Amino acid sequence: MFTGIDEVGWASLRHAYGSAEDVPGLLRGLASTDPVERAGALDGMYGAVHHQGIVYDSTLACVPFLFALAAREEVADRGGLVELLVSIGRGHGPEEEETADGRGPEQEAGDGRGSEQEATDGRGLADVAVRAGAEVFAVLVGDRDSGVRRAAAEALAQFLGQPARVLGLLRQRITVERDDRVLLSLTESLGLFVRRHPSHAADALDILLTLGTPPYDPGLRLAALGQLAGCAPDLLPADLVPTVVELLGERSEQRRSGRSAPAEDGHPDTLAGRLRRLRPSDEEGALLLRTLHTALGGRVSDRIALLEGQLTSPDAADRCNGVWMSAGLFREWRADYTVPVELIGEQLGAGARPLLGAAVSDRLRDAAVSVLGDLYRLAAPAANHLHALVTSRPDLWVHRWERRAPTLGGPLKSLARSGDPRATPVLAQVLAQPVAPDDLGRVIVHLGRSAAPLAPALRHRLGQVPLDSPETYERAVPLLSALTALADREAVPEVLRLLGGMADGVRSRPRIVESAVRALDAFGGGAEGVVPALRGLLESECAGVAAGALWSVEGDASAVLPVLVRELAGPDAHRRRAAAEALARLGSSARDALPGLSRMVEAECARERTVGACALWRVTGEVERVLPVLRSAWVEHPGVRGVVAACLVDMGAAGAPLHDLVEAELAASRRHLVRSGGHGSQDVLEDERLLEVCREVRAE
């Protein structure tokens, strides 16, 4: 198994944490007879040698030894080794890691020339390395270990470059296989085969069609339908959703009666083991339905109907899977989600159902709360259920952590984010406690004027924020956000206390100052001490924001224009944008800033170009130069569409040449911030805000 392992120069190779000299020990650990040692070695492979899917030179050097281990029957847990090989074959080189702004390391440091080719080489080397040993998968697909057969089915379809032979092996295995989990893997591999080898698809599709009909197991039929939806949707039955819901019910009945395969248990206390324990209680069912939802894509009405079937199932695991599936649909597509959101709300009362155990009901409730919390106002159809839960479970109002400050509990946070005024009296009780969650202020902004009764307590809390603590930022900024949203002028003394007394070395001090200044801006002028405080900040890192607030209070362009012109010429992009936003408020009084704004319109950063163009229009009224910049920003950088739409509202008829973009946005079924590889917790909120502003543009 390890012939030649000592001849590899491991010390000269690298993994995620430096030298790969420890890798031979990990490889030998994979062959250990001790299950804890094996699991620890697999942890090390995923945690360092193949960290986050990255293929290092040491990863490639491991591939021959992993194949040798996977082929030896005396080695335990070989299914995990085959899964690791598949992951390596699909991996990417370290040069493909991205920075926070979406650029790779080379692009961040320089112009990035050559990085695309290097990335391609990284993927290619991994793929070639696994393909070179793929003949092993043809043997392992018939291994006596069902875990090995499951993993080998996908590997066979992915890496063995002989389509006719691969299809023959899959067909043969399906006819003799008796393990339900392996049959599911074989079915998924057929779908992968069709996508990889379309010229050989006909026979594979015939097999999938057969597997999707009686007398096959309902789980297997669901898997076949999911694969057909992904690779040949025209072959799906006309009554797809009712068929799926019926099969889901049959499968659930099998699970309850104990006729389906039991869930795996006994995972060791390692990283890999802990991750396996965190999987859904019905991981197989989750995968089946996730595959189907993903394949249906933009067929939103079908997916909503499918969700309604899942969410009304008598089986709690099916409902929990439905709740989690809904999150992806809500994030990606625009539709009327009143019914599924109401059904998700009903899951909050699952604890009252006597047939559910506490662990099951808690898992279902927590899933529903998590999904509803990211919907903000779209969670309104579930508000009655949220309110009932909040009222009946005061213990859920605050989440208390062992090693950090308490945070607002999920049910109350979701109720407040939905904009329901019934959250206000509960938040008042939370604020009255000796220690209130620091993040409470962040949800108050969603309650509008219904949160006005909370202002005195918020002011009191702000007045108690320490001025020289590492926790000053976490405690002050959410409170400032809430008071800003409420435009509470009585909070001026507390805000001035913060500005005047905060120590210079406080963590994130500029961000605290900026939040405080924006609060004073929202409060308006007239209060004693505001003008001197703002003038004192005109030479600080927050000069642009302070100048904008001072203009709002005094209306004296001569006092702020030189500051804003200076900020436009500075090296900090955030400060330039703040200055441009302030100049936009000055309007024609800011003509001295035109050279700086013109430079911004030519900037590389899309957000900077957009903010600069909007300010340029407000200062000059010029549309010929501004509209092309706004159009290109809208099309190429969806994240700035909200800024552009707000500018179009102010433009009125002058912005008419861009109204086609607005109409297209309102007609689009997909949310504008959808992206591969991740999502943000406020994506739905930002998208709904964009639609609201687009409707304002249309109404002009």
N, C-alpha and C positions, 0 to 999 in steps of 0.2 A: 504493500500500500504506500509505503513511504520511500521507495527506491529513488535515490537522487535528491532527497529533500535537503541533505546537508551540503550538497554541491551548489545550491542556490545562494546567491549573495544577499541574503535577507536583510543584513544590516544596511546595505546600500539602497534597498527599496523602501517605499514609504506607504503609510496608511494615514488615517485621519489624525492620529496623534503623534506622528513623527516616524521614527525608524521602525521597520517591520521585523526587527530581530526577534520579537516575541511570537511571530506567526507560526513557526514550527511547533511550538508548544500548544497553540490553539488547534492546529490540525491533528496533532496526536490526541488532544483532548476529545475531539469528535469521535474517536474510535474507542474511548474509554468504556469499561463495563459499568462505571459508576454513573447513574443517570444525572446526578447533580453536576458532576464534572462535564458531562457531555453538554448539558444545557448551558453551563457557564461558557464553554468553548464556543457554542453557537451564538451566545450573546456577544462574545468578542468579535466574531466574524461580522455580525451585523453592526456592531457598535463602533468598530474601528476599521476593519479590512474592507467592508462594504457599507460604510457609513452613509446613511440617507440615499442609498442607491448609487453611490459614486463608485466608479471602477478606477482604482489606483494600479500602479505597476505591480504592487504586491498582490492585489486581487487577481490579476491575470496569472501571476505565478502560482496561485493556489488552485487554479482550475483543474490541471491534470490530477492533482492529489484528491480533489473532491470527487472527480469521476472514479478514481480507484476505490475510494471509500464507499461510494454509492453502489458499486458493483459487488461488494463483498457481503454476502448474506450474514456473516457473523457480526457485522456492525449493526448496532441498534439505531433506531430513529433515522433510517436512511431517507425516509420521505422528506424530512426537513432539509437534508443535503441536496436532494433534487430540486426542491423549492429554491434553495439558495443559488443553485446553478442557473435556474431560470431567471431569477432576479439579476444575477450578474450579466447574463446574456442580454438583458433588456436595459442594463445600466448605462450611465453616462460618465464621461471623464470629469475630473475635478475642475477643469477650466470652464465647465458649463454651469457652475454655481452662480446664482444671481445675487446682486446686491439689492438693498431695499427699494431702489428706484427702478428695478427691472433691468439693470445693465450688468453684464458679467465683469469679473475683476479686471480683465484686460481693457475693457471699454472704460472702466472707471479710472484706470491709471493713465490711459492714453487713448488712441483712436480706435483700438480694438481690431486693427487689421490682422487677418489670419486666424482670429479666434473661431470663426465659423468652421474653417477647415479642420482646426484642431479638435473642435467638438465632434465633428463628423468622424474623425479618426478615432476618438475615444469610444464612440458607440461602435464603430466598425470592428475595432480590436476585440471588444468584449463579445460581440456577436460571432466573430470568426472563431474565437477561442472555444466557445461552447459548441458551435456547429462542428468543430473538428472532432469532438468526442460524442456527437449525437447518436452514433450507432448504439451506444450503451442504452439509450432510452428505448430503442426497439426491443431490447431484451427486458428491461425493467417494467415495461407495460404489462408483462405477464408474470411479474414477480409474485412470490407467495405472500408478501406483506402488502395488505390493502393500502396502507399509507403510501408506499412506494408506487403502487399502480396508479393511485390518484394523481400524484405529482407528475409521474412520467407521461400520462396522457397529454397534458398540456405541453410538456417539453417536446414530445414527439411531434405534435402539430406545429410547434413554434420553430424548431431548429433542424429537423431532419429534412433535407432538401430533395426528397424523392416523393412527390405528391401521390402517385399511384400506389406506391408501397405504403405510405402513411395511411391512406384511406383504407387499404386492405387490412392493415393491422388494427385500426380503430373498429372497422366492421366486425372483424373476427372476435375482438375482445368483447364487444357489445353482446354478441350471441352467447358467450359463455360466462360473462360476469354475473355474479350473484350479490355483490355488495352494492347497496343503494348509493352510497357516497361515491364509489368509483364510477358507477353508471352516470351519475350527475357530472362528474369530471369528464367522462368520455363525451357526453352530450355537449358540454361547453367547448371541448376540443374540436368537435365537428363544426361548430359555428366559427371558431378561429380558423379552421381549415378552409372553409368557404371564403372567408375574407382574405386569406393569404393566397389562395389558389383558385381564383374565379373560373379559370378554364376547366377545372375539374369539379366544379361545384354541383353539377346536376345530381350525381349519385349521392353525394353527401346530403343534399337537400331531401332526397327521397328517404334517406335514413331518418333525418330529423322529423319529417312528416309522419313517418311510421311511429316514432317514439312519442309523438304528440297525441296519439290516439289510444283508446282502450285496447287491450287490457293492461297497459303499462301503468305503473304506480303514479298517483297524482303528482308527486313531487317531480318525477322524471318528465311527465307531460308538461308541467309548468316550465321546466328547464328547456325543453324542446321549443316551446312557444316563445320563450325569451330569446333563444338563439335565432329563430325564424324572424322575429321582430327586428333583430339587429342586422340580418344579412339578406333576408328575402321577405320583406313585409307584405308583398303582394300575395304571398301564400298563406297568410294568416286567415283564420276563419272570420266570417263577417260578424259573428257574435263573440268577438274576442273577450271583451270585458266580462260578460256573464259567464263565459266558459272559465276564465281565470278565477273569478270569485268562487264559482262552484268547486273548482279543483282545490282552491285554497281551503275551503271548508272541509273537503274530504281529507286533505292532508292534515289539517288540524285535528280532525277526529282520530286519525291514525296516531298522532302524537299523544293525544289524551288517553287513548286505549293502550298505549305502549307497543303498538305494532311497528312503529318506525324506529330507526336506529337511535340508540341513546346518545345523549350529548357526551362529549369527551370530558374527562375530569382528571384530577391528579396532576395538574401542571405544577412544575417545581417553582420555588420562590426565586426565579431569575427574571431578568428583563423580558425575555421571550415568554416565559411562563405567565408573568403578570399581564402582559399584553393579551395573551390568549384568554385569561380570565375576564378581561374587560370587554371581550366580544359580546354581541347580543346573545340573549339566552337561547334564541333560535337562529343561530348564525346561518344555517343552511337556508332557512326561509327568507332571511334578510337578503342573502345573496341572490336567491331566485327572483325576488320582487325587484331588487335594485337593478338586476340585469334587464328585466322587462321595462321598468320605468326609463332606464337610460336608453334603451332601444326605441321606445316610443317617442322620445325627444319632444318635438313640438306638437305632438298630438295631444294638446292640453285637455281637451274635453274627455278623451279616453282615459287620460291619467287621473283626472279628477274623479271620474266614475270608478276607476280602480281603487283610488284612495278611499272613497266612500264605502266600497265593499270591505276593504281592510279595516277601516275604523269602526265598522259596525259588526265585525266578526265576534262570535262568542268567545274566541280564544284571545287571552290577554297578550300573548306574544305576537300574534298577528296584528293586533291593534298597535302595539308598541312599535313594530316594524313600520306600520303605516304612518305613525307620527314622524318617525325619522325620515321616511321616504318623502314626506310632504315638504320637508325643509328644502330639499334640492329643487323641487318644483316651484315653490314660492320664490326662491332666490333667482331663478333663471327666467321665469315666464310671467307675463302679466295676464290676469284673468279675474273673473269674479270668484273669489274663494270663500264666499260667505258660508256655504254648507260645510266644506271640509274644516274650516276654522271652528265653526260651531261644534262639529264632531270632536275635534281635538280638545276643545273646552270640556266636553263631557268626560274626557279621560281624567280630568282633575278630581272627579268624585269617585274614582275607581276604588279608593280605600274604603268606601262605604259598602262595597260589594262583598258579602260574606265568603264567597267562594275563592277570593283572591288572597294569597298570603301577603304579609306585610312587605316582604322584599319585592314581590311582583308589583304590588300597587304603588310602592315608592318609586320603582323604576319607571313605571308608566307615567306617574304624575310628574316626575322630574323631566322626562322626555318632553311631555306636553308643555311644561313651563319653559323649557329651553327654547323650543321652537316658537312659541308665542312671543317670547321676549324679543326675538329678532324681527318680529313683524310690525312692531310699533302700532300705528293706528289701524293697520289691517287686522289686528287682533281684536278689534271691537266686538265682532260677533261672539267672542268667547268671554267678554267682560263680565257677564253675570256669573259664569262659572269661576272666573278668577276671584271675583269679589266674595263669592261664597266660601272659597278656599281660604282667602285672607281672613275673613271674619271668623271662620271656625278653627283656624290654626294660628293663633298669635305666636306660637313657637317658630313659625316659618317667616316671621317678619324680618328677622335679622339672622344672617348666617355668621356664626362665630367660629373663627379659625383657631387652630392651636398655636400657630407661630406668627400670625399677622393680624392686623386690625380687622374688626368685623366689617362686613359688607351687607348691603341691603339684600334681603331674601328674594329669591326668584319670583315667587307669586306676586308679591307687592311691587317689585320692579316692573314686571310685565303689565300689571294693572295700570300703573302710572304711565308707562310708555304708551299704552293704548289711548291715553288722554282722558281716561274715565275720572270724573271729579270725585268719585267715592274713595279714591286713594288718598285724598287730601286729609281727612280726619285721622286716618291711620298713620300717615306720615307725621302728623302733629304729635301723636302719641310716641312715635319713635324718636322724634326730635326732643321730646321731654325726658327721655332716658338719660342717665348720667353720661353714658358713652354712646354717641350716635354714629352710624356708619358714615365714613368719609365720602362715599359715592352717592349719598342720598341727593345731594344738590343736582346731580347730573340728570335725574329723572324728572325733577320738578319742571325743567324747561319744557316738557311735553304736556304739561297740564294747563298751560295758558293762565288766564286770570283766575281760574278756579283755585289756584294755589296761593292767591294773595293772602289768605289768613295765615300762611306760614311765614310771612316776611319778618315779623318780630322775632320769632325763634331763630330764623336764619341769621338775622343781624346779631343776635346775642351770641350765636356760635362763632360767627366771624370775629366778633370782638374778643373771643377767648383763644383764637389761634395763636400759638407761640410765634414770636418774630425771629427766632434764631434756632429753629429745630430742623432736623432732617425731614420731619413730617410736614413742614409748613406748606409745601406745594400740594401734597395730597389732601390736606385739610382745607386750604384756602380756595383753590381754584374751583372745585365743584360748588362751593357756597357762592363765590363770585358769579359763576355762570347762572345760578338760580336767581340771584338778586338782579342781575342784568336782564334776564328774561322778564322779571316782574317790574323792571324799571322803578325800583324802590328808592326814591330820593332820600328817604330817612336813613338809608344805610351809608350816606356820605361820610359821617365821622369814622365809622369802622373801616371804610376803604382808605381814608386818608391816614388813619393809624397804621394800616398795613404798609402803605407807600412810604410814610415818613420814618417808621421805626424798624423796618426789616433789615437785618444784618446783611452786609455785603456778601458774605460767603455762603448764604443760604442756597441750597441746591435748587436749580432751575429758577433762580431769581428773576431773570428777564421774562420768563413766561408768566410768572406770578404778577409782575409789574404790568405786563401787557393786558392780562385779564382784568386787573384793577382799573387800568385806564379805560378799557372798553366799558366797564361798569359805569365809570363817571361820565363817559360819553353818552351812555343810554339814559342816565339820570337827568341830563340837561344842566343848564347853568343856574346861577343864582345862589348856590350854597357857598358859604364862607370857606376860604382855604383852597378851593378847587383850582382856581386860576394859578396861584403861586405854585401849587404842586405840579401842575401840568407844565408850566414854564420851566420848572426845575428839571424836567425830564427831556428837554429839547436837545441836550447834548449826550443823551444816553443811548443805549442799544434800542430803546423803544421810542426813539425820537419821532418816527413817522406816525405811529399810533397816537402819541401824545399831541403832535401837531394837528392831527385830524380832530381829536377831541377838543383842543383849544379853539379851533375854528368853529366847532359847533357851539361852544360856550360864548365866544367873543365876536365871531364873524369878522375878524380883522386879518385879511389876507397878508398884509405886510409883515405881520408877526410870525407867520408860519411858512410863507412861501420860500424864503431862503433855506430854511431847514429841509423842506421837502425836496428842493432842487439838489441840495447836497446829498441827501439820502439816495436819490436816484442815481447818483454817480458813484456810489459806494460798491464794494465787492460782494456784499451779502444779498443774496437773491430774495430772502424773506423780507429784509428791510426795504428793498426796492419795491416789492409788491405792496407792502404796507404804505409806502409813500405814494405810490400810484393810486391806491384806493382813496387816500386822503385827498389827493389832487383832483380826483374825479368829483369830489364833493364841492370843491372850490369853483368848478366850472370855468367860465371864461376868465375868471380872475387869476387863473393859473397858467396863462400863456407863456410866462417866462420859463416854464418847465417843459415846453415843447421839444427842445433838443433831447432831453433825457427820455421823454416818453417815446420819441421816435426811435431811440436806441432799443428800448424795451420791445417795440413791435418787431424788431429784427432779432430778438434773442433766440437762443437755441431751445430754451425751456418753453414748452407749450403753455404752461400756466402763466409764466411771466409775459409771454407774447399776448395772451388773452387779456390779462389784467391791464397791460399797457395799452392795448387797442381800445378797450372799453373806456379807459381814462382819456385817451386821445379824442375819442368821439365826444365825450362830455365836455371837454375843454374847447374843442374847435367846431363841433357839429359836422366834421368832415366824414363822409361815408365811403368815398371812392377808395381810400387807402385802408379803411378799417374793415369793411365788409369781407374782402377776400381773406384777411387774416382770421377773422372769426369763423368763416366757412371752413377753412382748412383745419383750424383747431377743432371744430365740432366733429369733422369727419375722421380725423386722424387720432384724436385724443378724447375718447368719450368722457373721461373724468372732468373735463372743463365745460361740459355742456350746460351745467347749471349756471355757471358764470355767464356764458354767452346768452342763455335764455333770459336771465335777469336783465342783461343789457338790452336785449330786443324789446322787452316790456317798456323800458324807458324810451327807446327809439321811436316807438309807435310806427307811423307810416314810413319813416325813413329806413326802418329795418325790413320792409316788405320783401326785398330781394332774397332774404334768408328764410322767409316763412315756409318755403318748401321743406326745409330741414325740420322745422317744427311739426308740420303736418305728417311728415314721414315718421317722426318720433312718436307722435300720438297714435299712428296707425300700426306701429311695430308691436309685435307680440312678445319680443324678447327684451329683457331688461338691459339697460345700456351699460352697466358695469360688469356684465358677465365676462369672465375670463377663465382660461384654463389654468389649472394648477393651484386654485385657491379662491377664497372669497373673504369679504369683510363683513363684520357683524352689522354694519350700517348700510349695506348695499341696497336692501329693500327700501329703507328709509330715504336714502339719497335718490333712488329711482322714483319713488312716489312724489318727492319734492320736485324733481325735474318735470314730471307730468303735470303737476299743479301749476308750475310757472309756464309751461308750454300752453296750457289752457288759457292762462292770462294773455299770452301773446295772441292767441287765436281770437280772443274776445276784443282785442283792441280795434 
